[in-house]
Each structure stands twice: as C-alpha cells, then as structure tokens.
Amino acid sequence: MKRLLSIILTLLTALATMAGNVEEIYKGPRQIGDWDAIELTSIKFHNLQLGDTIYVYASGITPESKGAFQNHEWKTLAPDILNGQTINGDFEMIVHTQEVLDELKRYGLKIRGCHYVLNHVVIKHTDNQIRTIITTATCIVLLVIIVAFTLLLRKNRQLARANRSIYKANLGVIAAADRERQMRTRYEGEIAAWREMMQATNKKYQNSTLGDDDKAALTDRILRVFENGKDIFESDFDMNRLAELVGSTYKNVSQTVNEQLGKNFNQVLNEYRIKEACRRLNDQATYGNYTIEAIGESVGYGSRSTFVTQFKSLTGLTPSEFQNQARNKTD
C-alpha cells in the first residue's frame, strides 16, 4: 500500500510539472570548456512530441561562446545556436520533423559548445501534448487509486473473515468449557447422590446375612432377567415379580440391586425399558407405523407423560424427536 501511494504521489508530481508546460531534463550549472559536450540519454525525451521546443539556459556568454545541438554521430541538428549574440543567455531548438523526433527518442541528444556555463535544459511542450499527458496521467492515477482501493477492500474482507473465524473458535472454546462444567456438576451430583444412597443402603442392610458370593450370583440372575426376558415390558412388572423370577426374596433382591448396581429398582427398570424403546423407534421397518403411545405401551408404560418424561431424562430427546431423526436417516 505504501508503494502504491508513492506511485500516486510521483504521478501527481509529474502531472503538476506537465501542467506547467515545462519538463526539466538537465540541471547544472556546468562550465562548458573548449567544445565540451553534455549527452542527454534517449529516456529524457520519452514525452517529446512534434512541435515541442528544447530550451538551453546558459550564462557567462562571451563573443567567443559557441554552441550546437548534435546527434549521436556528432552531426549538427541546429548550428550556430550560440554565437556571442544572445544577450539573455538562452537558445532553443524546435522539433520540427519526424526524423529529428525519432532520432532524439532513439539515441538522445548532445549539447556541444565552449566558453559558457550550462545552467539547465528543459522541454516546453505544445498545448496538445499537455492535454494528452494530463489525460493519460489522470487515467493512470485513477487506475492506481482503483487498484489500491480494490486491494485494500480485499485485505479488509480477508481480515474480517479471519476475525470471524477467531470469534467462532473462541465461542467454541467457551461452549466446550460450559459443557464440561455442566457435565462435571452433573457427575458430581450423581456421585454425591450415589454415595448418600450407598450409605443409606449399608445402614439399611447392616444386619443382612447375604454374603458377597450370594450377591454376585443373585446379581447375575437379575441382569439376565433385565437383558433377556420380556417380563420387564409388562406394565405390572415389579420387585415382587423380579424376586419370583430369580428365585429369591423381595428383601434380598432389593439389597442386591441397591448395592451391586448402585441404583434402585425403578431406575434400572426405566433404563432397560427406554433402551428397548430407542431400538423400536429406530427400527422403522417394524415399528415405523407405531405411535408414540403404542411404543411406550409396548415397553411397559401405561402413561404417555411418564414415558416421555423418562425418555427425555435418559436420552436428552423426546420420543417424537428421536423418531423424526430415525425417519430422516432412512430418507
């Protein structure tokens, strides 16, 4: 961007110079001795056009002073331009032919003379060329400004996108931290509740004669009922029915569920029923035409509200939301 501004400033400076109708191509002072020469390269005449005038400003003119404009072969283009007769010390050459113009643009110019001081050399442009140069320079300046503005706009958009990405990344970090904190709080609450329940359970069953081996064997039979039996999906399934199926007493089954599974009977029963409900809601081929009430009844819930509450508590979705996800999966 700094480089573009520098280019614009240079062009504006050149434009101001052109608007003054004068372009300086050499600056002295330089003492011209016996037929000394100043060589101006072709690049100096880049803006030269037919009808322009090359002016040489000199001082220290004497009757012996001589001067001439010569080409690269030292052939004189304008003889006797200074012969001790110019009082104000300046002399000129008008670019009046295309041949001379081509010569100057290709090879440059040699100013040769003796016995004077060369102060500076300028080109005075014709009015038509001034208008052309001003128009061209103005177009260039405008083009540079447009390019600079476009680059700046693109850079600002890239910066905005980068800032947006950083913003979203920070939101993600904050959201992850919030989820972690919520999960930690929930788990800490569950652990605290589990410890309280275990303390209450230990106190409740402190006089029990049920040994560890008996508990392990009974736990295995209880889990087989929950995992393989269909009785748990009956609406009237309860602790007494479970004790009957595992061949034990209500008290021993209750103690084993509390101590070995770390939950009460209803918690375990709801978990297995909701797991089966998820399987059936996801099985669109078999249960696709079932209503939410029908699915709930098929796993043992006689009340829609109880089914929805337990389902939401364990899965985070309502049965309808879960069913919609399953249907979208098969579309």
C-alpha positions in Angstrom: 0.0 0.0 0.0 2.9 2.4 0.8 4.4 1.7 -2.6 1.1 2.4 -4.3 0.8 5.7 -2.5 4.3 6.6 -3.5 3.5 5.8 -7.2 0.4 8.0 -6.9 2.4 10.9 -5.4 5.1 10.6 -8.2 2.4 10.6 -10.9 0.7 13.6 -9.4 4.0 15.4 -9.2 4.7 14.6 -12.9 1.2 15.8 -13.7 1.8 19.1 -12.0 5.1 19.5 -13.8 3.4 18.8 -17.2 0.6 21.2 -16.4 3.2 23.9 -16.1 4.1 23.2 -19.8 7.8 22.6 -18.9 9.7 19.4 -18.2 13.3 19.8 -16.9 15.7 17.2 -18.4 19.0 18.5 -17.1 20.1 20.7 -14.2 23.6 22.3 -13.9 25.4 24.5 -13.5 28.3 23.2 -15.6 31.2 25.0 -17.1 31.5 24.3 -20.8 35.1 24.4 -21.9 36.6 24.1 -25.3 33.9 22.2 -27.3 32.8 20.3 -24.2 29.7 18.2 -24.6 26.7 17.2 -22.4 25.0 13.9 -23.5 21.3 13.5 -22.7 20.0 9.9 -23.0 17.0 8.9 -25.0 14.9 8.3 -21.9 15.0 12.0 -21.3 12.9 12.5 -24.4 10.2 9.9 -23.6 7.4 12.6 -23.6 8.8 14.5 -26.6 6.4 15.3 -29.5 6.5 17.2 -32.8 6.3 20.9 -32.2 8.0 20.8 -28.8 10.9 23.1 -28.1 14.2 22.2 -26.4 15.5 25.2 -24.4 19.0 25.6 -23.0 19.6 28.2 -20.4 23.1 29.4 -20.1 25.1 32.2 -18.6 28.6 33.7 -18.9 28.1 34.3 -22.6 31.1 36.0 -24.3 31.7 36.9 -28.0 33.7 33.7 -28.2 30.9 31.5 -27.0 29.7 28.8 -29.3 27.0 26.1 -29.2 25.3 23.4 -31.2 22.7 20.6 -30.9 24.2 17.4 -32.3 23.0 13.8 -32.7 24.7 10.5 -31.6 27.1 10.7 -34.7 28.0 14.3 -33.8 26.1 15.6 -36.7 24.8 19.1 -36.1 21.0 19.4 -35.8 20.9 23.1 -35.1 24.1 25.0 -35.9 25.2 28.4 -34.5 22.6 28.4 -31.8 25.0 30.4 -29.7 27.4 32.8 -31.3 28.0 35.5 -28.7 24.9 37.3 -29.8 22.3 36.0 -27.4 22.0 38.6 -24.6 19.7 36.7 -22.2 21.8 33.6 -22.5 19.2 31.0 -23.7 18.9 29.2 -27.0 16.5 26.7 -28.4 15.7 24.1 -31.0 12.2 23.3 -32.2 11.5 19.6 -33.0 10.0 20.3 -36.4 10.4 17.0 -38.3 9.6 13.3 -37.5 13.1 12.3 -38.4 14.6 14.6 -35.6 11.9 13.3 -33.2 12.8 9.7 -33.9 16.5 10.5 -33.6 16.1 12.1 -30.2 13.8 9.3 -28.8 16.1 6.6 -30.0 19.6 8.0 -29.3 19.2 11.1 -27.2 20.9 14.5 -27.7 24.4 16.0 -27.4 24.7 19.7 -26.5 28.2 20.8 -27.5 29.9 24.2 -27.1 32.5 26.3 -25.4 33.0 29.3 -23.2 29.7 29.5 -21.3 28.0 28.0 -18.2 25.2 25.5 -18.8 22.5 26.0 -16.1 19.7 23.7 -17.2 17.8 22.2 -20.2 14.0 22.0 -20.4 11.4 20.8 -22.9 8.5 23.1 -23.5 5.5 21.0 -24.6 2.9 22.1 -27.0 -0.7 22.6 -25.7 -2.0 19.4 -27.4 0.7 17.2 -25.8 -0.1 18.8 -22.4 -3.7 17.8 -22.7 -2.7 14.3 -23.8 -0.2 13.9 -20.9 -2.7 15.3 -18.4 -5.4 13.0 -19.6 -3.1 10.0 -19.6 -1.6 10.8 -16.2 -5.1 11.3 -14.8 -6.3 8.0 -16.1 -3.2 6.3 -14.7 -3.7 7.9 -11.3 -7.4 6.9 -11.2 -6.4 3.4 -12.2 -3.8 3.2 -9.5 -6.4 4.5 -6.9 -8.9 1.9 -8.1 -6.4 -0.9 -7.8 -5.3 0.3 -4.4 -8.9 0.6 -3.2 -9.6 -2.9 -4.5 -6.6 -4.4 -2.8 -7.5 -2.6 0.4 -11.1 -3.8 0.2 -9.9 -7.4 -0.4 -7.5 -7.2 2.5 -10.2 -5.9 4.8 -12.5 -8.7 3.7 -9.8 -11.3 4.4 -9.2 -9.7 7.8 -12.9 -9.7 8.6 -13.1 -13.4 7.7 -10.1 -14.2 9.8 -11.6 -12.3 12.7 -14.9 -14.1 12.3 -13.1 -17.5 12.4 -11.2 -16.4 15.5 -14.5 -15.3 17.0 -16.2 -18.6 16.2 -13.2 -20.5 17.6 -13.5 -18.6 20.9 -17.2 -19.3 21.1 -16.4 -23.0 20.5 -13.9 -22.9 23.4 -16.4 -21.2 25.7 -19.2 -23.6 24.7 -16.9 -26.6 25.3 -15.9 -25.2 28.7 -19.6 -24.7 29.6 -20.4 -28.2 28.6 -17.5 -29.6 30.6 -18.6 -27.6 33.6 -22.2 -28.8 33.3 -21.1 -32.4 32.9 -18.8 -32.1 35.9 -21.5 -30.6 38.0 -24.0 -33.3 36.9 -21.5 -36.1 37.6 -20.5 -34.6 41.0 -24.2 -34.5 41.9 -24.7 -38.1 40.7 -21.7 -39.3 42.7 -22.9 -37.4 45.8 -26.3 -39.0 45.4 -24.8 -42.4 44.8 -22.7 -42.1 48.0 -25.7 -41.0 50.0 -27.7 -43.9 48.6 -24.9 -46.4 49.4 -24.6 -45.0 52.9 -28.3 -45.4 53.4 -28.2 -48.9 51.8 -25.3 -50.0 54.0 -27.2 -48.7 57.1 -30.4 -50.3 55.9 -28.8 -53.7 55.3 -26.2 -53.8 58.0 -27.9 -56.7 59.7 -28.3 -58.7 56.4 -26.8 -62.2 56.3 -26.5 -62.1 52.5 -22.8 -62.8 51.6 -20.7 -61.5 48.7 -20.9 -64.7 46.8 -24.7 -64.8 47.2 -24.9 -61.2 46.0 -22.8 -61.9 42.9 -24.9 -65.0 41.9 -28.1 -63.1 42.5 -26.9 -60.1 40.5 -26.2 -62.4 37.5 -29.7 -63.8 37.6 -31.2 -60.3 38.0 -29.3 -59.0 34.9 -30.4 -62.0 32.8 -34.0 -61.1 33.6 -33.5 -57.5 32.5 -31.4 -58.3 29.5 -33.1 -61.4 28.1 -36.6 -61.5 29.5 -39.8 -60.0 28.2 -41.4 -59.7 31.6 -39.9 -56.3 32.2 -42.0 -54.8 29.4 -45.2 -55.8 31.2 -46.9 -52.8 32.7 -47.4 -54.6 36.1 -43.8 -55.8 36.4 -42.5 -55.0 39.9 -39.9 -56.1 42.5 -42.1 -59.0 43.6 -42.2 -60.4 40.1 -38.4 -59.9 39.7 -37.8 -61.8 43.0 -40.1 -64.6 41.8 -38.2 -64.9 38.5 -34.8 -65.1 40.2 -35.9 -67.4 43.0 -35.2 -65.1 45.9 -36.9 -62.8 48.4 -38.0 -59.2 47.9 -35.5 -58.0 50.5 -32.5 -59.9 49.0 -33.3 -58.6 45.5 -33.7 -55.1 46.7 -30.4 -55.2 48.6 -28.6 -56.7 45.7 -29.9 -54.1 43.2 -29.1 -51.3 45.5 -25.6 -52.4 46.5 -24.4 -54.2 43.3 -25.9 -52.0 40.7 -25.8 -48.7 42.7 -29.4 -47.8 41.8 -32.9 -48.5 42.9 -35.2 -50.9 41.1 -37.2 -48.3 39.3 -34.1 -46.7 37.9 -32.8 -50.0 36.5 -36.2 -50.8 35.1 -36.6 -47.4 33.3 -33.1 -47.7 31.8 -33.8 -51.1 30.2 -37.3 -50.0 29.0 -36.0 -46.8 27.4 -33.2 -48.6 25.7 -35.7 -51.0 24.1 -37.9 -48.1 23.2 -35.0 -46.5 21.3 -34.4 -49.7 19.4 -38.0 -49.9 18.4 -38.2 -46.2 17.4 -35.1 -46.7 15.3 -36.5 -49.9 13.6 -38.7 -48.1 11.1 -39.2 -51.3 9.1 -41.0 -53.0 12.0 -42.3 -50.1 14.1 -42.5 -47.3 11.6 -46.3 -47.1 11.8 -46.4 -47.1 15.6 -47.5 -44.0 17.5 -45.5 -42.7 20.5 -48.2 -44.1 22.8 -48.0 -47.5 21.2 -44.2 -47.6 21.6 -44.5 -46.6 25.2 -47.2 -49.2 25.9 -45.1 -51.9 24.2 -42.3 -51.4 26.7 -44.5 -51.2 29.8 -45.6 -47.6 30.1 -49.3 -47.1 30.6 -49.0 -43.3 30.6 -47.7 -41.2 27.7 -46.5 -38.4 30.0 -44.5 -40.9 32.2 -42.9 -42.4 29.0 -42.0 -39.0 27.6 -40.5 -37.8 30.9 -38.4 -40.9 31.4 -37.3 -40.9 27.7 -36.2 -37.2 27.8 -34.4 -37.7 31.1 -32.3 -40.6 29.8 -31.7 -39.6 26.1 -31.9 -35.8 26.0 -34.6 -36.1 23.3 -38.3 -36.6 23.4 -39.6 -39.8 21.7 -41.0 -37.7 18.8 -37.7 -36.0 18.2 -35.9 -39.4 18.3 -38.4 -40.9 15.9 -38.0 -38.0 13.5 -34.2 -38.5 13.5 -34.8 -42.2 12.7 -37.1 -41.4 9.8 -34.7 -38.8 8.4 -32.0 -41.4 8.5 -33.9 -43.7 6.2 -35.0 -41.0 3.7 
